Amino acid sequence: MKSVLEFYYSSIGKKVLMSLTGLFLITFLTEHLIGNLLLFANDKGAMYEAYGNFLVSNPVIRFIEIFLFLGMFGHAILGVILWIKNKMTRPVKYKFFRLKDNSPLASRTTIWTGSVIGIFLYIHLKSFFIPSRFASEKVSNYELVMQAFSNPWYDAFYLVALLVLGYHLRHGFQSAFQTLGLRNKTYAPFLDMLAFIFWFLIPLGYAVIPVYFFFYQQAVSTVIMGVH
């Protein structure tokens, strides 16, 4: 037990936990996107609604959600702790900025990109998760999506946040495997290809949703106005 605590309190221990929670959250992002793709089924949201009801009613999924939220909070707290420790180990700022003397930009801005993602998660949960789970009256998940993405300002923020998420994931994914000692000359090409899927294709998949529903609803409104 003592050795476990010593490992946790060490910098490398926190980095390992940061890497593991990050990879866990990436796995969730993938699963969540697969479920969200049901929005494109031509059934007026029936399959997506059934998917949402399954998540709510399945006790195993509800139990996994506890670990998901713990992973989110743990990842954020560890990130802040490591950022503070890094600042404390370098109390004197550079007089002149020289790129070769500093860490990569993605590494230095992780705390800020993570903060933007945290704000995005709060707004996302408030827009979808909380109404679907805790509303006094039954709310259609599909209608929540339609309403949220009918707002161009919400769509714009959503897309910018996904851009930041992609940048954050690009550094985080590669850094995680570096920390875990799994990134070497043999596996680096494969990991770079895998990283591309997670930092580019996954956020792109999410980005298609607000764009589609915004223009879909604009098209529907145009048709209705044309009829009248």
JONOR-V230750 format. One line per field, one symbol per residue. phi: phi as a letter, one per 40 degrees, with the letter a starting at -180 (. if undefined). psi: psi as a letter, one per 20 degrees, with the letter a starting at -180 (. if undefined). burial: 1 if it has 9 or more other ideal C-beta (glycine too) atoms within 8 Angstrom, else 0. A space follows every 50 residues. Layout:
BEGIN
phi: ???
psi: ???
burial: ???
END
This chain:
BEGIN
phi: .cccccccccccccccccccccccccccdccccdccccccccbfgccccc ccccccccccccccdccccccccccccccccccccccccbcccccbcbdc cbcdddccbdcccccccccccccccccbccccbbccbcbccccdcccccc cccccccdcccccccccccdccccccccccgbcbcccdcccccccdcccb cccccccccccccccccccccccccccc
psi: gghghhggiqghghhghggghghghggghgghgghhiihipmkkjghhgh gghghgiohgghghhghghhggggggghggghggghhhimhpqpgppohh irrqghghjghghhgghggggghghhhggghhhjqhqppphghgggggji ohhggggggghhgggggghgggghhghghikioahgiggghhghhhghig hghgghhhghgghghghggghggghhg.
burial: 00000111000011111111111111011100101101101000101110 11011100001100001100110111011111101000000000000000 01000110011011011111101110111111001000101111110110 00011011101111111111111111111100100011001101111111 0111111011111100100000000000
END
